[in-house]
Amino acid sequence: MGGYNCQMVRIGDYVRVKRYGRKIYPAGMNPRLTKAQREAARAAIRADPKLSAMEKLLRSAIYEPVGEEEQPKKHRERMPRPGRLTLAEREKFCHLMDLNFRPGDKFITLTYERTDITLEEGGRDFENWVKRMREWYGDFKYLAVRSFQKRGTLHFHVLANLPRLPEQVLKDQTFQALWGQGRVDYRTIYGLPMEERRNRLKQDMLNNLRVFKEDERSYGKRLLLQSKNLIQPTRMKGDYDEMMKDLRSHGYQPYLVESRRFPAEYLDYMELETYRLSSSQTE
């Protein structure tokens, strides 16, 4: 199998593209560097005061030999990466959010009155809440992140494609009672353009995800809580020019919405692009 210089994810009428200045081969992103050399390169990037937090994240990703999704499952489970939210983890969340949720869906925050909640207790409480919700509202999709408030208490932020809730259910505390552990904040989502990477709700949830991973209580724990019925992103790898040519051959005209390029020592650069697809086919 040859190398690739592009990874592409299709999300509705858009594609997200990650491409590199040089090809990556199956043996690893940088087969000529040892593990110690890659760690040293990442440490130098993190210590560089001239780089922003995002630039450090992206440049460090270059020296990760394989993406998290390419590692054997048992290897991932016994080698958690505490403390730093990786580019792959950010991308996974964004892809799941953009693929599965639309304006009109719901954003729910579940908060505890108690302060001494372990992650294990919280996990059970969340699963029980989902079961009770499905008894009332039927099957639905959800994507949730956990974080810790300033007072140290666990809370949940949940995206859910729930139906419109009757006003009476909200007024008489029926909806809050389904949680039964404290406060429930509920609002309908409006304005979630996929192409807007700085969407406020998306950035807030990513920040909660970052705070969760930085907390020592999260070491080795799952980052995301998600229903089994979520649409999963399909990642395609190949040559950038050939993949764009293939899109056009299938009747799509890609229009560039956003592009960000970052220098990368071994690969020359990493470029993150978003394209809107316009179909030239007629029914």
N, C-alpha and C positions, 0 to 999 in steps of 0.2 A: 504494500500500500504506500502511495506517495504522500508527500506532505501537503499541508493546507495553509493558506494565508488568510482565511476568512471563516467566521462562524456567523450563521444567519438564523434568526428566529422570526417566524411569521406570526403576527398578532392582528387578526382582522384585516383591515385594509392597509396595514403598515408592516414593514419589516425592520427589525433591529439588526444591525450589522456591526460585528467587531472584526476588524482586519488588522493585519500586521505587515510591517515593511519587509519581512523575510518569512519564509515558510517554516512551519512547525511540523515536526515529524513524530510518529507514534511513540518513539522511545522516550520522548519528553520535550518540553519546550526548549530546553537548552542542554542537549546531551553532552556537550563538552565541559559543562560545569559540574563539579561534585556537589553533594548536598551541603558540605561545609562552605563552599564558595557561594552557593545560592543564599545561604543564611547570612553570610557576611555582606553580600550585596543588599539584601533586604534591610539589615541593620544600618548600613550606610545611608540608605534612602530614608529610613525613619528618623535618623539623626540629622538630616539636612534641614537647617532652619529656613532655607530659601523656598522650600516646597510647601504648598498648601496640603491640608489633610487629604483632599481628593487626589492630588497629584501623587502623594505618598502611597495611597491605596492602589492607584492604577499602576504605578511603576513597580511596586512590590509584587503585583499579580504576575508580572512578566517572569519572575523567577520561581513561580510555583510550577513544579514539573508537570503536574497534571491537574485538571479541574477536579473539584470535589466529586462531581457526578461520575468521573471516570475511575475512581478508586474502588477497589473491592469493598463490599459492604462491611465485612468484619474488620477491615483495616480502618474504615472511617469510625466505627464504633469504639475501637480501642485507642484511637488517636485523636481525641477532641482538640480543637484549636480555640482555647479560651482567650478572651480579651480583645480580639480584633475582628471586626466584621469585614469579611473578605469581599472582593468584587463579585465573586461567584455567588455569594450569599445575597448580596444586594440585588443582583440581576435576577436570581430565582424568585425573590419576593416580588419584584416589579413585574416580571413576566406573569406570575400567577394572578396578581392584582389586575393587570390590564387585560388578561385573557378571560377572566371570569366575572368581573363586576362592572356595572354600568350605572349611569345616572338613574336615580329612582331606587337603587338598592340602599341598604341601611348600614350605618356605622354605629356600633354599640360599645359602650365602655362599662365594664363590670368592676365594681370596687367593693372591697371588704370593709366592714366596720371594725373587725378584729385586726390586730397587728401581727399576731404570732402565727402566720400562715406559712407552711412549708410548700415547696413546689409540688410535692407528692399530694398533699391535701388539695392544693389548688387544681391540680390535674383532675382529681376525682370530682371536685365540685363543678368544674367546667364541663366534664363529660355528662354529669347528671343534668346540668342546665340544658345542654344540647338535646338530651333525651326528652326532657319536659317540653322544650320548645317544639320539637317535632310532633309531640302528641297534640299540641294545639294548632300548629301551622303547617304540618306535613313536612316532607323532605325539603331541605334547602342546602345551598352551598355556603360554606364559611371559610374564612382565612383569618387567623387570630395571631396576635403577638402579645407577649407578656412583658411587663416591666415592673420596676419598683418605684413607688412614690417616695418623696423626700422623707416621709416618716417611716420608710422601710417596708411598707405594705405592698404585697403583690396586687396587681390589677391586670385586666385583660382589655385589649382593644380588638374589636371584631368587625370584619366586613361580612355581610350576609345578604343574600338575595331574597329577603323576606317580602311577603306581600304587604300592601298598605294596611296598617294597623288601625282599627277603629279608635276614635278619640276617647271613647268611654273606657277602653282597656287601659289606656295610658293614665286617665284621670283617676280611676278607682284603684290604682296600684296593682292591678292584676298582672301586668307585664313585669313589674319589679318583683312581685312575689315569686315568679318563676325562677328568679335567681336566688332570692332568699338569704343572701349573705351581706347585703348592704345596698349601696346606691347603684342605680342603673341609669346611665345617660344614653339617650336615643336621638338620632337625627337621620333624616333622609339625605343621601348623597346627591349633589348636583355639580355639574361641571367637572368631569373627569377626562379631559382630553388625553389620549394615550401619548400623543407626541410631546406633551408638556412634562418634561422630566422633573421640573420643580413644582409640580402640583403640591399644594400645601398639605393635603391629607396624606399623600404618599410620603412626603418628607417627614411628617410627624411620626408616622408609623415606623419608618426606617430609623428615626432617632430613638424610638422606644426599643426597637430591636437591638440597636447598638448599645444602649444602656443595659439591657438585659444581658447581653453577652459579656460586657465588661464586669458584671457582678460575679464574684466568686461562687455564689450559690447556683449559677447557671452552668458551671463546668460540666461538660459531658451530657448536658440536657438538649433536647430538641429545641431548635430555634423557633420553628413555626408550628402552629396547631392548625390543621386543615382537614376538611372533609374529604372523603374518598372520591366524591363525584366532581372534583375540580378538573377542569381541562388542563392538561399538562403541556408545557411548551415542548416543541420538537426542535432540536438544535441540529442544523445542517452544516456540514463542514466541506470545504473545497477551495477551489481557486476563485478569487473574487471576480475576475473578468468573466470567467465561464458561468458562474452563478448568476451574475447580472444579465448576461446574454440569454441564459435559460429562462429567466423571468420574462424578458421581452418576447422570446419565442412562444411563450404561452399567452401572449396578448396583454401583458402588463407593462405599463410605463412607470418606472420609479421616479418620483420627484423628491429630491433631498429636502428634508425638513430641518435637520440639525446635524452638525458634525463637530466633533472635538478630537483633536490630535494631541498625543502626548509622546515625548521622546522616550525611547527605550534602548538601552545600550546594545543588547544582543540582537533585538529584532528591528532596530532602527526607530520604529515608532509603533504605537498602538492607536488606532482610530476607531471611535465609537460614532456610528451614524444611524440615523432614523430616516426611512424613506416612506412616503405615502404612495400607495399603488393606485394608479388609474387604469381601469380596464378599457382596452380598445376593441374588445370583442363585442359583437352584437348578437343578440339572441335570435 
